[in-house]
């Protein structure tokens, strides 16, 4: 589904990604781990099409199509959804109106049908109906913001869901519901690319299903299965970097 070939990316004239190769098949769950500054978020934002991240080498394929130069909205229409590390506040835009428009535009739903579905799914992520009449992320806690990102994913059911550190700034209870919803989406066929520093968000996921990649200095330096997460939790990244000579 997703194929990243020798991807090199500059941000403000500084090379951040230095030749990343990655393949994600339909329905797979991939985890990208690594210390701060290793390029994890840059990879996520580049695949989603953020204009700040300039591809200077390689390409990105999605379902066989070269999307390297497509706009973010065109990538979204093809089935790519990014859940931000720090979801922005959107003053003046109500959550319910935003989500209704998304479902009308992307899925061709009737606005009333969309409203009912949003309310139902929101309750599963601990949002009351009155919460949906607040402005997008304005005054929200970290956990609320991340749960709202997951609500969008549950409603849209993208082909590829990219999660940029969904566990940062989140309390234990929110982390539990977020991880369960990720597992639910994965089991329903959504491919997931999950970026994290820690293994705690993976506790509710079947580690036998995981494909784990470790990044350092803009490159993927090691790939393995769920056992790699346990090793990182136990030993940290330094032992792995020493082992691979990174």
C-alpha positions in Angstrom: 0.0 0.0 0.0 2.7 2.5 1.1 6.2 2.3 -0.4 8.8 4.8 0.6 11.9 4.6 -1.6 15.2 6.1 -0.6 13.4 9.2 0.8 15.5 12.3 1.5 13.9 15.3 3.0 15.0 18.8 3.8 13.5 21.1 6.4 14.7 24.8 6.2 17.7 23.7 4.1 18.7 21.0 6.6 18.6 17.4 5.6 16.5 15.4 8.1 15.7 12.2 6.3 18.7 10.6 4.7 17.5 7.7 2.6 14.5 6.1 4.3 13.0 2.9 2.8 9.8 1.5 4.1 6.9 -0.8 2.9 3.5 -1.0 4.5 1.1 -3.7 3.1 -2.7 -3.3 3.5 -3.8 -4.0 7.0 -0.3 -4.1 8.6 0.6 -2.3 11.8 4.0 -0.7 11.7 5.7 1.1 14.6 8.5 3.7 14.2 10.6 4.2 17.3 13.6 6.3 18.1 15.0 9.2 20.2 14.1 12.8 19.7 15.5 14.2 16.5 15.7 10.9 14.7 13.3 11.9 11.9 10.1 10.0 13.0 7.7 13.0 12.8 9.4 14.2 9.7 8.6 10.9 8.0 5.0 11.1 9.1 4.5 14.6 8.0 6.2 14.1 4.7 4.0 11.1 3.8 1.0 13.2 4.7 2.2 16.0 2.4 3.1 18.8 4.8 4.5 21.6 2.6 7.3 22.5 5.0 9.0 19.2 4.4 10.7 19.2 1.0 11.5 16.0 -0.8 15.0 16.2 -2.4 15.4 12.6 -3.3 13.5 9.3 -3.6 9.7 9.0 -3.8 6.5 8.0 -2.0 4.1 5.5 -3.6 0.6 4.8 -2.4 -1.3 1.9 -4.0 1.2 2.0 -6.9 0.7 5.7 -7.6 3.6 8.2 -7.1 2.2 10.7 -4.6 5.4 12.5 -3.9 4.2 15.8 -5.3 0.5 15.5 -4.5 -1.1 18.1 -2.1 -2.2 17.0 1.4 -5.9 17.1 0.4 -5.3 14.8 -2.6 -3.5 12.3 -0.4 -6.4 12.5 2.1 -8.9 11.7 -0.7 -6.8 8.6 -1.5 -7.1 7.3 2.0 -4.2 8.7 4.1 -5.0 10.3 7.4 -2.5 11.9 9.8 -3.2 12.3 13.5 -1.0 15.1 14.7 1.4 15.0 17.5 0.1 18.5 18.6 -3.4 18.9 17.1 -4.0 22.6 16.4 -6.8 24.7 17.9 -9.3 26.0 15.3 -11.1 28.9 16.8 -14.7 29.5 15.5 -15.1 26.0 14.0 -17.4 23.6 15.9 -16.4 20.0 16.1 -19.7 18.7 14.9 -19.8 21.0 11.9 -16.3 20.1 10.9 -16.9 16.4 11.2 -20.2 16.6 9.4 -18.5 18.3 6.5 -15.8 15.7 6.4 -18.3 12.9 6.2 -20.4 14.7 3.5 -17.3 15.5 1.4 -15.4 12.2 1.8 -18.2 9.7 2.1 -21.2 11.4 0.5 -23.3 11.0 3.7 -26.5 12.9 4.4 -25.8 15.6 7.0 -28.4 14.3 9.4 -27.1 10.7 9.1 -23.6 12.1 9.6 -24.7 13.9 12.8 -26.2 10.8 14.3 -23.1 8.7 13.5 -20.7 11.3 14.9 -22.6 11.4 18.2 -22.7 7.6 18.5 -18.9 7.2 17.8 -18.0 10.2 20.0 -19.6 8.5 23.0 -17.3 5.6 22.5 -14.4 8.0 22.9 -15.9 9.6 26.0 -17.3 12.8 24.3 -20.8 13.9 25.2 -23.0 15.4 22.6 -22.6 18.9 24.1 -18.8 18.5 23.8 -19.2 18.4 20.0 -20.5 22.0 20.0 -17.1 23.3 21.3 -14.6 24.7 18.9 -12.0 22.2 17.6 -9.4 21.6 20.3 -9.9 25.0 21.9 -9.3 24.5 25.7 -8.9 20.8 25.2 -6.5 18.7 27.4 -3.8 16.6 25.7 -6.0 13.5 26.1 -9.1 15.2 24.6 -7.1 16.3 21.6 -5.8 12.9 20.9 -9.2 11.3 21.4 -10.6 13.8 18.9 -8.0 12.7 16.4 -9.0 9.1 16.9 -12.7 10.0 16.5 -11.8 11.4 13.1 -10.1 8.2 12.2 -12.9 6.0 13.4 -15.4 8.0 11.3 -13.3 8.2 8.1 -11.8 4.6 8.3 -8.8 5.6 6.2 -6.7 3.1 4.2 -3.6 4.3 6.1 -3.7 5.9 9.5 -0.5 7.7 10.5 -0.3 8.4 14.3 2.4 10.9 15.3 3.1 10.1 19.0 -0.5 9.5 20.1 0.8 8.8 23.6 2.4 12.2 24.3 0.7 14.4 26.8 -2.0 11.7 27.5 -3.2 10.3 30.8 -3.5 6.6 31.5 -7.2 6.4 30.9 -7.1 8.3 27.6 -4.1 6.1 26.5 -6.2 3.0 27.2 -9.1 4.1 25.0 -6.8 5.4 22.3 -4.9 2.1 22.0 -8.1 0.1 22.0 -9.5 2.2 19.1 -6.2 1.8 17.2 -6.5 -1.9 17.6 -10.2 -1.8 16.5 -9.3 0.1 13.3 -6.4 -2.2 12.6 -8.6 -5.3 12.9 -11.1 -3.7 10.5 -8.5 -3.4 7.8 -6.8 0.0 8.3 -3.1 -0.1 7.9 -1.4 1.8 10.7 1.9 3.6 10.9 2.4 4.5 14.6 5.3 6.8 15.8 6.3 6.7 19.4 9.2 6.9 21.9 7.8 4.3 24.3 6.2 0.9 24.3 3.4 1.7 26.7 0.8 2.5 24.0 1.4 -0.9 22.5 0.3 -2.8 25.6 -3.2 -3.2 24.3 -2.0 -4.3 20.8 -1.0 -7.8 19.8 2.8 -7.6 19.6 2.8 -10.6 17.2 1.2 -8.3 14.6 3.8 -5.5 14.9 6.5 -4.6 12.5 8.9 -2.4 14.4 11.5 0.0 12.9 14.1 2.0 14.8 15.3 5.3 13.5 18.4 7.3 14.2 19.8 10.4 12.4 17.2 10.2 9.6 17.6 6.5 8.7 15.9 3.3 9.7 18.8 1.4 11.3 16.9 -1.8 12.5 13.7 -3.6 11.8 12.1 -6.4 13.8 8.9 -7.7 15.4 7.2 -7.0 18.8 10.2 -8.4 20.7 12.1 -5.3 19.6 9.7 -3.1 21.6 10.3 -5.2 24.7 14.1 -4.9 24.2 13.9 -1.1 23.8 11.8 -0.9 27.0 14.3 -3.0 28.8 17.6 -1.7 27.4 16.9 1.7 25.7 18.1 2.6 22.2 21.8 2.8 22.9 22.4 -1.0 22.9 20.7 -1.3 19.6 22.6 1.6 18.1 25.9 0.0 19.3 24.9 -3.3 17.9 24.2 -2.0 14.4 27.0 0.5 14.4 24.8 3.5 14.2 
